[in-house]
Amino acid sequence: MRRVIVDCAIYRNGRRAEGPEDFSEALDAARAAGDAFLWVGMHEPTEKEFEHVRTEFGLHPLAVEDALTAHQRPKLEVYDDSLFVVLKPVLYDDHTDIVTTGELMVFIGDSFVVTVRHGEGAALAAVRRRLEHEPNVLKNGPTAVLYAVSDAVVDHYIDVAAELQADLEELEAEVFAPNAQDTKNTASRIYAFKRQVLEFRRATSPLLQPMERLAFGRVPFVHEHAQPFFRDVADHLTKANEYVEGLDRLLSDALAAHLAQMGVRQNDDMRKISAWAAMAAVPTMVAGIYGMNFEHMPELTWGVGYPAVVLVMVGACLGLHRLFKRRGWL
């Protein structure tokens, strides 16, 4: 059977402590100690696998349903016996230019934290290790875990935004290159990039309200002195959202500029085509007149008629070419 519970540990006074391997007994031990809490980390549990956790921790059925089905917006919900927070970690593959989002659910209650992770991103092992090296933070209980997880997710938003910005600068350089030739796929690339930014926005934008609620309001199961820490997370999230909005505006401007350039290039091509057509029209007209085979036509018996007509056609074409060249049509 696959390992659904990634890690399960009791933390007492900011430090990891030995405890029962069974999380039911570990939860009883944490509550009995008074200054301890249990942190259970899970990865993509099924309904059957999560049922025992739901029963032991007294989790609300609606929150459990959200945690199991995933595909939730970032949010914060308060229930009688627990606090439920949904975060959406983001990963960006700069080789394929694809943004992927995972989901991270955090349950906080009386002396416990349960984290449920969906997707390959947002592994919490690094967060757990960092907290275990900061006992002054970890001793604040489940609130410290919620802060550390939120801080890690939001800080990675800024990293992803910086990577997107770098790729956008490359795309802008391609759009505004003076001698850009292969532009037939540029519009589709801009549009695809815009979809990735939209996917990123779906993770960052809805999270601002929950973070502000944690930073400026009184939320059950959250330590009253934790507001400055969540204000810091909210500030970083605001910065990430500003990055996302800026990326979206720049992409819209780049797409508009590309379409404008395409229109200008098409106008240039039409002017060139019109100029060459005008130059071709003169000899065509002259040749058409003298090819009608009428018996009584002027200059038919003239000895220098043929070279004179050819000279007139060449001179007219050269004159039109010079005129169009001076006006920038050629």
NUGU-591711 format. One record per residue (C-alpha): residue number from 1; residue in three letters; x, y, z. Coordinates in steps of 0.001 Angstrom, whole numbers, plus 500000, padded with zeros to 6 digits. Layout:
<pos->NUM; code->ALA; east->X; north->Y; up->Z>
...
This chain:
<pos->1; code->MET; east->500000; north->500000; up->500000>
<pos->2; code->ARG; east->501404; north->503384; up->499022>
<pos->3; code->ARG; east->502553; north->505692; up->501780>
<pos->4; code->VAL; east->499887; north->508385; up->502105>
<pos->5; code->ILE; east->501136; north->509843; up->505393>
<pos->6; code->VAL; east->504404; north->511505; up->504424>
<pos->7; code->ASP; east->505347; north->512514; up->507968>
<pos->8; code->CYS; east->503755; north->512528; up->511408>
<pos->9; code->ALA; east->505428; north->514104; up->514430>
<pos->10; code->ILE; east->504744; north->515698; up->517797>
<pos->11; code->TYR; east->506324; north->519087; up->518512>
<pos->12; code->ARG; east->506740; north->520186; up->522091>
<pos->13; code->ASN; east->508061; north->523629; up->522995>
<pos->14; code->GLY; east->509282; north->524166; up->519456>
<pos->15; code->ARG; east->511163; north->520896; up->519105>
<pos->16; code->ARG; east->510360; north->517537; up->517593>
<pos->17; code->ALA; east->509616; north->514999; up->520286>
<pos->18; code->GLU; east->509299; north->511254; up->520390>
<pos->19; code->GLY; east->505755; north->509986; up->520392>
<pos->20; code->PRO; east->503487; north->507115; up->519376>
<pos->21; code->GLU; east->503629; north->506103; up->515734>
<pos->22; code->ASP; east->499847; north->505906; up->515523>
<pos->23; code->PHE; east->498547; north->509440; up->514959>
<pos->24; code->SER; east->495456; north->508821; up->517096>
<pos->25; code->GLU; east->497617; north->508061; up->520124>
<pos->26; code->ALA; east->499997; north->510875; up->519145>
<pos->27; code->LEU; east->497132; north->513372; up->519107>
<pos->28; code->ASP; east->496029; north->512277; up->522579>
<pos->29; code->ALA; east->499616; north->512617; up->523807>
<pos->30; code->ALA; east->499935; north->516118; up->522316>
<pos->31; code->ARG; east->496708; north->517287; up->523914>
<pos->32; code->ALA; east->497680; north->515759; up->527239>
<pos->33; code->ALA; east->501020; north->517596; up->527204>
<pos->34; code->GLY; east->499323; north->520980; up->526818>
<pos->35; code->ASP; east->502284; north->522710; up->525135>
<pos->36; code->ALA; east->502549; north->520320; up->522179>
<pos->37; code->PHE; east->500848; north->519750; up->518846>
<pos->38; code->LEU; east->500765; north->517069; up->516171>
<pos->39; code->TRP; east->501621; north->517707; up->512529>
<pos->40; code->VAL; east->500416; north->515114; up->510016>
<pos->41; code->GLY; east->501427; north->515530; up->506372>
<pos->42; code->MET; east->499540; north->513602; up->503671>
<pos->43; code->HIS; east->499863; north->513318; up->499894>
<pos->44; code->GLU; east->496800; north->512719; up->497697>
<pos->45; code->PRO; east->494800; north->510496; up->500058>
<pos->46; code->THR; east->491692; north->508703; up->498882>
<pos->47; code->GLU; east->488370; north->509043; up->500648>
<pos->48; code->LYS; east->488849; north->505702; up->502388>
<pos->49; code->GLU; east->492388; north->506568; up->503465>
<pos->50; code->PHE; east->491306; north->509941; up->504821>
<pos->51; code->GLU; east->488246; north->508693; up->506675>
<pos->52; code->HIS; east->490185; north->507709; up->509805>
<pos->53; code->VAL; east->491885; north->511117; up->509874>
<pos->54; code->ARG; east->488550; north->512878; up->509534>
<pos->55; code->THR; east->487088; north->510896; up->512403>
<pos->56; code->GLU; east->490022; north->511278; up->514788>
<pos->57; code->PHE; east->490526; north->515016; up->514211>
<pos->58; code->GLY; east->486837; north->515897; up->513937>
<pos->59; code->LEU; east->487196; north->517610; up->510556>
<pos->60; code->HIS; east->484138; north->519142; up->508919>
<pos->61; code->PRO; east->482688; north->517043; up->506064>
<pos->62; code->LEU; east->482600; north->519998; up->503649>
<pos->63; code->ALA; east->486254; north->520775; up->504264>
<pos->64; code->VAL; east->487124; north->517093; up->503873>
<pos->65; code->GLU; east->485272; north->516990; up->500561>
<pos->66; code->ASP; east->487258; north->519991; up->499324>
<pos->67; code->ALA; east->490523; north->518450; up->500477>
<pos->68; code->LEU; east->489839; north->515185; up->498658>
<pos->69; code->THR; east->488417; north->516448; up->495378>
<pos->70; code->ALA; east->490908; north->519335; up->495050>
<pos->71; code->HIS; east->490429; north->521895; up->492227>
<pos->72; code->GLN; east->489601; north->524568; up->494815>
<pos->73; code->ARG; east->490222; north->528290; up->494803>
<pos->74; code->PRO; east->492529; north->529669; up->497520>
<pos->75; code->LYS; east->490353; north->530376; up->500530>
<pos->76; code->LEU; east->490034; north->530396; up->504307>
<pos->77; code->GLU; east->487073; north->528812; up->506078>
<pos->78; code->VAL; east->486339; north->528644; up->509799>
<pos->79; code->TYR; east->484454; north->525676; up->511251>
<pos->80; code->ASP; east->483524; north->524838; up->514810>
<pos->81; code->ASP; east->486472; north->522546; up->515469>
<pos->82; code->SER; east->489022; north->523565; up->512865>
<pos->83; code->LEU; east->490343; north->526159; up->510447>
<pos->84; code->PHE; east->490635; north->525204; up->506771>
<pos->85; code->VAL; east->493002; north->527005; up->504380>
<pos->86; code->VAL; east->493542; north->526260; up->500682>
<pos->87; code->LEU; east->496746; north->527345; up->498943>
<pos->88; code->LYS; east->497771; north->526827; up->495327>
<pos->89; code->PRO; east->501538; north->526372; up->494882>
<pos->90; code->VAL; east->502876; north->527195; up->491427>
<pos->91; code->LEU; east->505610; north->525615; up->489336>
<pos->92; code->TYR; east->507017; north->527042; up->486096>
<pos->93; code->ASP; east->508941; north->525046; up->483505>
<pos->94; code->ASP; east->510955; north->527585; up->481535>
<pos->95; code->HIS; east->511783; north->524968; up->478876>
<pos->96; code->THR; east->508141; north->524411; up->477923>
<pos->97; code->ASP; east->506855; north->527799; up->479179>
<pos->98; code->ILE; east->504081; north->526049; up->481120>
<pos->99; code->VAL; east->502733; north->527060; up->484530>
<pos->100; code->THR; east->501344; north->524212; up->486619>
<pos->101; code->THR; east->499510; north->524587; up->489914>
<pos->102; code->GLY; east->499185; north->522128; up->492746>
<pos->103; code->GLU; east->496954; north->522331; up->495786>
<pos->104; code->LEU; east->497792; north->522444; up->499452>
<pos->105; code->MET; east->495132; north->522171; up->502131>
<pos->106; code->VAL; east->495884; north->522998; up->505757>
<pos->107; code->PHE; east->493643; north->521989; up->508678>
<pos->108; code->ILE; east->494342; north->523640; up->512030>
<pos->109; code->GLY; east->492589; north->522730; up->515230>
<pos->110; code->ASP; east->493120; north->521944; up->518884>
<pos->111; code->SER; east->496758; north->520821; up->519087>
<pos->112; code->PHE; east->497004; north->519556; up->515519>
<pos->113; code->VAL; east->497889; north->520481; up->511960>
<pos->114; code->VAL; east->496944; north->518310; up->508987>
<pos->115; code->THR; east->498376; north->519187; up->505575>
<pos->116; code->VAL; east->497038; north->517543; up->502429>
<pos->117; code->ARG; east->499032; north->517994; up->499243>
<pos->118; code->HIS; east->497912; north->517400; up->495651>
<pos->119; code->GLY; east->500348; north->517483; up->492759>
<pos->120; code->GLU; east->504102; north->517256; up->492580>
<pos->121; code->GLY; east->504785; north->520824; up->493654>
<pos->122; code->ALA; east->504925; north->522301; up->497138>
<pos->123; code->ALA; east->506658; north->519484; up->498945>
<pos->124; code->LEU; east->506668; north->520450; up->502611>
<pos->125; code->ALA; east->509788; north->518566; up->503676>
<pos->126; code->ALA; east->511921; north->521701; up->503291>
<pos->127; code->VAL; east->509397; north->523779; up->505251>
<pos->128; code->ARG; east->509320; north->521211; up->508037>
<pos->129; code->ARG; east->513127; north->521089; up->508218>
<pos->130; code->ARG; east->513356; north->524879; up->508312>
<pos->131; code->LEU; east->510824; north->525086; up->511114>
<pos->132; code->GLU; east->512606; north->522387; up->513085>
<pos->133; code->HIS; east->515714; north->524602; up->512988>
<pos->134; code->GLU; east->513690; north->527577; up->514273>
<pos->135; code->PRO; east->512246; north->526460; up->517616>
<pos->136; code->ASN; east->511361; north->530037; up->518576>
<pos->137; code->VAL; east->508910; north->530099; up->515677>
<pos->138; code->LEU; east->507729; north->526527; up->515970>
<pos->139; code->LYS; east->506848; north->526877; up->519643>
<pos->140; code->ASN; east->503919; north->529081; up->518601>
<pos->141; code->GLY; east->502097; north->525902; up->517668>
<pos->142; code->PRO; east->499947; north->525191; up->514609>
<pos->143; code->THR; east->499932; north->528894; up->513712>
<pos->144; code->ALA; east->503670; north->528686; up->513029>
<pos->145; code->VAL; east->503089; north->525872; up->510541>
<pos->146; code->LEU; east->500384; north->527811; up->508722>
<pos->147; code->TYR; east->502644; north->530877; up->508549>
<pos->148; code->ALA; east->505668; north->528908; up->507310>
<pos->149; code->VAL; east->503674; north->527069; up->504648>
<pos->150; code->SER; east->501995; north->530276; up->503434>
<pos->151; code->ASP; east->505295; north->532138; up->503427>
<pos->152; code->ALA; east->507019; north->529417; up->501393>
<pos->153; code->VAL; east->504199; north->529305; up->498821>
<pos->154; code->VAL; east->504017; north->533097; up->498430>
<pos->155; code->ASP; east->507794; north->533542; up->498234>
<pos->156; code->HIS; east->507859; north->531002; up->495417>
<pos->157; code->TYR; east->505217; north->533096; up->493630>
<pos->158; code->ILE; east->507756; north->535918; up->493422>
<pos->159; code->ASP; east->510418; north->533536; up->492069>
<pos->160; code->VAL; east->508041; north->532275; up->489388>
<pos->161; code->ALA; east->507061; north->535854; up->488514>
<pos->162; code->ALA; east->510743; north->536715; up->488024>
<pos->163; code->GLU; east->511185; north->533718; up->485681>
<pos->164; code->LEU; east->508102; north->534736; up->483709>
<pos->165; code->GLN; east->509443; north->538292; up->483478>
<pos->166; code->ALA; east->512736; north->537031; up->482031>
<pos->167; code->ASP; east->510938; north->534954; up->479385>
<pos->168; code->LEU; east->508634; north->537871; up->478595>
<pos->169; code->GLU; east->511633; north->540115; up->477938>
<pos->170; code->GLU; east->512897; north->537573; up->475405>
<pos->171; code->LEU; east->509484; north->537515; up->473740>
<pos->172; code->GLU; east->509380; north->541325; up->473648>
<pos->173; code->ALA; east->512822; north->541399; up->472028>
<pos->174; code->GLU; east->511498; north->539054; up->469355>
<pos->175; code->VAL; east->508392; north->541179; up->468774>
<pos->176; code->PHE; east->510297; north->544465; up->468475>
<pos->177; code->ALA; east->513299; north->543117; up->466550>
<pos->178; code->PRO; east->513900; north->545519; up->463609>
<pos->179; code->ASN; east->514511; north->542731; up->461102>
<pos->180; code->ALA; east->512161; north->540093; up->462472>
<pos->181; code->GLN; east->511200; north->537727; up->459683>
<pos->182; code->ASP; east->509610; north->534624; up->461248>
<pos->183; code->THR; east->506640; north->536276; up->462941>
<pos->184; code->LYS; east->503849; north->533901; up->461931>
<pos->185; code->ASN; east->503964; north->532093; up->465297>
<pos->186; code->THR; east->504613; north->535149; up->467465>
<pos->187; code->ALA; east->500931; north->535939; up->468072>
<pos->188; code->SER; east->500197; north->532353; up->469111>
<pos->189; code->ARG; east->503208; north->532386; up->471450>
<pos->190; code->ILE; east->502039; north->535624; up->473072>
<pos->191; code->TYR; east->498538; north->534220; up->473497>
<pos->192; code->ALA; east->499885; north->530961; up->474985>
<pos->193; code->PHE; east->502087; north->532961; up->477353>
<pos->194; code->LYS; east->499062; north->535040; up->478354>
<pos->195; code->ARG; east->497183; north->531843; up->479258>
<pos->196; code->GLN; east->500055; north->530813; up->481538>
<pos->197; code->VAL; east->499939; north->534194; up->483276>
<pos->198; code->LEU; east->496185; north->533731; up->483705>
<pos->199; code->GLU; east->496802; north->530353; up->485334>
<pos->200; code->PHE; east->499300; north->532038; up->487639>
<pos->201; code->ARG; east->496775; north->534766; up->488514>
<pos->202; code->ARG; east->494185; north->532155; up->489500>
<pos->203; code->ALA; east->496576; north->531042; up->492224>
<pos->204; code->THR; east->497736; north->534429; up->493518>
<pos->205; code->SER; east->494776; north->536778; up->493281>
<pos->206; code->PRO; east->492137; north->534915; up->495371>
<pos->207; code->LEU; east->494684; north->534285; up->498149>
<pos->208; code->LEU; east->494996; north->537970; up->499057>
<pos->209; code->GLN; east->491697; north->538129; up->500946>
<pos->210; code->PRO; east->492488; north->535127; up->503228>
<pos->211; code->MET; east->495960; north->536506; up->503959>
<pos->212; code->GLU; east->494569; north->539930; up->504820>
<pos->213; code->ARG; east->492022; north->538285; up->507070>
<pos->214; code->LEU; east->494823; north->536466; up->508894>
<pos->215; code->ALA; east->496912; north->539648; up->509013>
<pos->216; code->PHE; east->494308; north->542132; up->510221>
<pos->217; code->GLY; east->491459; north->540131; up->511751>
<pos->218; code->ARG; east->490881; north->537767; up->514643>
<pos->219; code->VAL; east->490721; north->534215; up->513304>
<pos->220; code->PRO; east->489996; north->531208; up->515548>
<pos->221; code->PHE; east->492838; north->528712; up->516101>
<pos->222; code->VAL; east->495398; north->531364; up->515053>
<pos->223; code->HIS; east->497749; north->532852; up->517649>
<pos->224; code->GLU; east->496866; north->536471; up->518395>
<pos->225; code->HIS; east->500505; north->537588; up->518124>
<pos->226; code->ALA; east->500900; north->536084; up->514643>
<pos->227; code->GLN; east->499347; north->539002; up->512782>
<pos->228; code->PRO; east->502683; north->540772; up->512000>
<pos->229; code->PHE; east->503973; north->537584; up->510381>
<pos->230; code->PHE; east->500889; north->537221; up->508200>
<pos->231; code->ARG; east->501123; north->540920; up->507316>
<pos->232; code->ASP; east->504561; north->540176; up->505929>
<pos->233; code->VAL; east->503115; north->537318; up->503857>
<pos->234; code->ALA; east->500297; north->539584; up->502654>
<pos->235; code->ASP; east->502847; north->542225; up->501594>
<pos->236; code->HIS; east->504789; north->539651; up->499588>
<pos->237; code->LEU; east->501550; north->538402; up->498049>
<pos->238; code->THR; east->500600; north->541946; up->497054>
<pos->239; code->LYS; east->503990; north->542271; up->495379>
<pos->240; code->ALA; east->503424; north->538995; up->493524>
<pos->241; code->ASN; east->499991; north->540157; up->492375>
<pos->242; code->GLU; east->501488; north->543408; up->491098>
<pos->243; code->TYR; east->504028; north->541359; up->489143>
<pos->244; code->VAL; east->501227; north->539272; up->487625>
<pos->245; code->GLU; east->499160; north->542323; up->486672>
<pos->246; code->GLY; east->502228; north->543941; up->485125>
<pos->247; code->LEU; east->502976; north->540804; up->483117>
<pos->248; code->ASP; east->499402; north->540677; up->481853>
<pos->249; code->ARG; east->499486; north->544336; up->480777>
<pos->250; code->LEU; east->502842; north->543929; up->479048>
<pos->251; code->LEU; east->501586; north->540874; up->477183>
<pos->252; code->SER; east->498503; north->542758; up->476028>
<pos->253; code->ASP; east->500699; north->545656; up->474866>
<pos->254; code->ALA; east->503102; north->543257; up->473135>
<pos->255; code->LEU; east->500227; north->541550; up->471321>
<pos->256; code->ALA; east->498776; north->544916; up->470239>
<pos->257; code->ALA; east->502215; north->546078; up->469063>
<pos->258; code->HIS; east->502756; north->542841; up->467153>
<pos->259; code->LEU; east->499402; north->543139; up->465408>
<pos->260; code->ALA; east->500150; north->546778; up->464576>
<pos->261; code->GLN; east->503524; north->545777; up->463130>
<pos->262; code->MET; east->501850; north->543067; up->461082>
<pos->263; code->GLY; east->499445; north->545685; up->459710>
<pos->264; code->VAL; east->502325; north->548009; up->458836>
<pos->265; code->ARG; east->504211; north->545172; up->457110>
<pos->266; code->GLN; east->501094; north->544223; up->455165>
<pos->267; code->ASN; east->500661; north->547843; up->454064>
<pos->268; code->ASP; east->504294; north->547934; up->452945>
<pos->269; code->ASP; east->503809; north->544730; up->451004>
<pos->270; code->MET; east->500641; north->546077; up->449378>
<pos->271; code->ARG; east->502439; north->549271; up->448354>
<pos->272; code->LYS; east->505280; north->547274; up->446812>
<pos->273; code->ILE; east->502844; north->545039; up->444978>
<pos->274; code->SER; east->500911; north->548094; up->443735>
<pos->275; code->ALA; east->504114; north->549784; up->442586>
<pos->276; code->TRP; east->505290; north->546765; up->440593>
<pos->277; code->ALA; east->501793; north->546325; up->439162>
<pos->278; code->ALA; east->501781; north->549979; up->438033>
<pos->279; code->MET; east->505166; north->549541; up->436352>
<pos->280; code->ALA; east->503949; north->546395; up->434625>
<pos->281; code->ALA; east->500741; north->548102; up->433499>
<pos->282; code->VAL; east->502492; north->550618; up->431173>
<pos->283; code->PRO; east->504242; north->548117; up->428841>
<pos->284; code->THR; east->501211; north->545873; up->429029>
<pos->285; code->MET; east->498972; north->548695; up->427852>
<pos->286; code->VAL; east->501300; north->549709; up->425004>
<pos->287; code->ALA; east->501819; north->546116; up->423903>
<pos->288; code->GLY; east->498081; north->545502; up->424095>
<pos->289; code->ILE; east->497294; north->548480; up->421869>
<pos->290; code->TYR; east->499777; north->547487; up->419184>
<pos->291; code->GLY; east->498743; north->543854; up->419386>
<pos->292; code->MET; east->495146; north->544487; up->418278>
<pos->293; code->ASN; east->496035; north->543876; up->414570>
<pos->294; code->PHE; east->493998; north->546742; up->413150>
<pos->295; code->GLU; east->494933; north->547660; up->409576>
<pos->296; code->HIS; east->494934; north->551411; up->409992>
<pos->297; code->MET; east->497073; north->552230; up->413030>
<pos->298; code->PRO; east->499657; north->555039; up->413335>
<pos->299; code->GLU; east->503373; north->554279; up->413319>
<pos->300; code->LEU; east->502866; north->550761; up->411912>
<pos->301; code->THR; east->504940; north->551599; up->408836>
<pos->302; code->TRP; east->507421; north->553778; up->410666>
<pos->303; code->GLY; east->510937; north->552325; up->410409>
<pos->304; code->VAL; east->512002; north->553200; up->413986>
<pos->305; code->GLY; east->508580; north->552432; up->415487>
<pos->306; code->TYR; east->509595; north->549234; up->417250>
<pos->307; code->PRO; east->512713; north->550579; up->419038>
<pos->308; code->ALA; east->510861; north->553795; up->419831>
<pos->309; code->VAL; east->507994; north->551932; up->421505>
<pos->310; code->VAL; east->510416; north->549731; up->423454>
<pos->311; code->LEU; east->512337; north->552827; up->424552>
<pos->312; code->VAL; east->509096; north->554509; up->425660>
<pos->313; code->MET; east->508094; north->551443; up->427717>
<pos->314; code->VAL; east->511501; north->551169; up->429365>
<pos->315; code->GLY; east->511630; north->554892; up->430071>
<pos->316; code->ALA; east->508128; north->554849; up->431588>
<pos->317; code->CYS; east->509017; north->551900; up->433810>
<pos->318; code->LEU; east->512257; north->553552; up->434961>
<pos->319; code->GLY; east->510437; north->556797; up->435674>
<pos->320; code->LEU; east->507761; north->555035; up->437741>
<pos->321; code->HIS; east->510424; north->553037; up->439594>
<pos->322; code->ARG; east->512261; north->556237; up->440532>
<pos->323; code->LEU; east->509028; north->557894; up->441616>
<pos->324; code->PHE; east->507987; north->554972; up->443833>
<pos->325; code->LYS; east->511509; north->554663; up->445253>
<pos->326; code->ARG; east->511508; north->558342; up->446227>
<pos->327; code->ARG; east->508177; north->557960; up->448022>
<pos->328; code->GLY; east->509307; north->554855; up->449890>
<pos->329; code->TRP; east->507055; north->552371; up->448154>
<pos->330; code->LEU; east->509968; north->550262; up->446991>
